[in-house]
Amino acid sequence: MTENEFIDSIYRRLRPGMDIVKPRKTTKLLRITHDRKIYYRIGENNKKYVSEEMLRKCYRRLSSRNGLSSSEISDVAGANSPCNKTTIEWILKMGNFAALNGKVWLRQWE
């Protein structure tokens, strides 16, 4: 799978209103903007987003190594964005792009 196929496949699967299942709660995917930011709700009034560039970084790490650790996803998401980390992990799992094996996410494509 190429990087562009990976990215396009993610955006084809996502729809506003989808439930984003996180470790402590479920939230909603709010919208995807023209610049491909994936917005979701945190609490009643807070919104955050995962960017296309974050997803591209995950792809590069998944495709060039034997897995992607949680700490690497945290690095991609930004040190102050643990919510983005769990959203990225949900995207990887939801699309069957990667599966968690112990503490490492392993890619699910050839």
C-alpha positions in Angstrom: 0.0 0.0 0.0 1.4 3.4 -0.9 1.2 6.4 1.3 -1.5 8.0 -0.8 -3.5 4.8 -0.9 -3.3 4.7 2.9 -4.4 8.3 3.3 -7.2 8.1 0.8 -8.5 4.9 2.3 -8.7 6.6 5.7 -10.7 9.5 4.4 -13.0 7.3 2.4 -14.0 5.4 5.6 -14.6 8.4 7.9 -18.0 10.1 8.2 -19.2 12.9 10.5 -21.2 11.4 13.3 -19.1 8.2 13.6 -18.3 7.1 17.1 -14.6 7.3 18.0 -14.1 4.7 20.6 -11.4 5.8 23.1 -10.1 4.0 26.2 -12.2 6.0 28.7 -15.2 7.1 26.6 -16.7 7.4 23.1 -16.7 10.7 21.3 -18.0 11.8 17.9 -16.3 12.6 14.7 -17.6 16.1 13.9 -16.3 17.0 10.5 -13.5 16.7 8.0 -12.4 20.1 6.5 -11.2 20.9 3.0 -7.6 20.7 4.3 -8.3 17.2 5.6 -8.3 18.0 9.4 -10.4 15.4 11.2 -12.3 17.2 14.0 -13.7 15.4 17.0 -15.2 16.5 20.3 -13.6 16.3 23.7 -16.0 17.1 26.5 -18.9 19.5 25.9 -17.1 22.4 24.4 -13.6 21.4 23.2 -12.8 20.3 19.7 -9.5 18.8 18.5 -8.3 17.5 15.2 -5.9 15.0 13.7 -4.2 16.3 10.6 -3.3 14.5 7.3 0.4 15.1 8.1 0.0 13.2 11.4 -1.4 10.3 9.5 1.3 10.5 6.9 4.0 10.3 9.6 2.3 7.2 11.1 2.3 5.6 7.6 6.0 6.3 7.1 6.9 4.9 10.5 4.7 1.8 10.0 6.0 1.1 6.5 9.7 1.6 7.3 9.9 -0.3 10.5 8.6 -3.4 12.3 5.9 -1.5 14.1 4.9 1.8 15.7 5.1 2.2 19.4 2.6 4.1 21.5 5.3 6.6 22.4 6.0 7.2 18.7 2.3 7.8 18.1 2.5 10.3 21.0 5.4 12.0 19.2 3.3 12.2 16.0 0.2 13.5 17.9 2.2 16.1 19.8 3.3 16.0 23.4 0.3 17.9 24.6 -2.3 15.9 22.7 -3.0 12.5 24.4 -6.5 12.8 22.8 -5.0 12.8 19.3 -2.9 9.7 20.2 -6.0 7.7 21.0 -7.8 9.0 18.0 -4.9 8.0 15.7 -4.9 4.6 17.3 -8.7 4.3 16.7 -8.2 5.2 13.0 -5.5 2.6 12.7 -7.7 -0.1 14.3 -11.0 1.0 12.7 -9.5 0.8 9.2 -7.6 -2.4 9.8 -4.4 -0.6 9.0 -2.6 -1.8 12.1 -3.2 -4.0 15.0 -1.8 -3.8 18.5 0.7 -6.5 19.4 1.7 -6.0 23.0 2.8 -2.4 23.0 3.6 -2.1 19.3 1.2 -1.4 16.4 2.0 -3.6 13.4 0.8 -2.8 9.9 -1.8 -5.0 8.4 -1.0 -4.5 4.7 1.6 -6.1 2.5 
